[in-house]
Amino acid sequence: SDVYWALMNIPADRLRAVRGFLLNAMGVTLTAPTRVAMYLFDEDLVVIENFNDAQAQIVLTNRALVRPTVALTIPAEITSFSGQDGVARFVLPGRSLIAVRFADAAKRTRPPKE
């Protein structure tokens, strides 16, 4: 419906406020232009989709998790990706998506189960 697509065109400052309000409680931040969507899967997997024709610079932060890595990109190319300390920075080509997996810091330090 046209009402839902209207959300894709809200001003950037309003979008930042909405994203901040919705994601803050989960310890997640997303810095991205309009027409970039985020889908949360499981506790450690985030998918970012760029609906723009142009590339988008993205910063994705997860305060509870560490070591972001690329799990999947469609199409297969990605311009750049760097991830450390729960922060992923990347350039996502137009009309593409990326799945980013984070490692759980607590699992690294937890003793093995017997």
Buried (B, 14 or more C-beta within 10 A) or exposed (E): EEEEEEEEEEEEEEBBEEBEEEBEEEEBBBBBBBBBEBEEEEEBBBBBBBBBEEBBBBEBBBEBBBBBEBBEBEEEEBEEBEBEEBBBBBEBBEBBBBBBBBBBBEEEEEEEEE
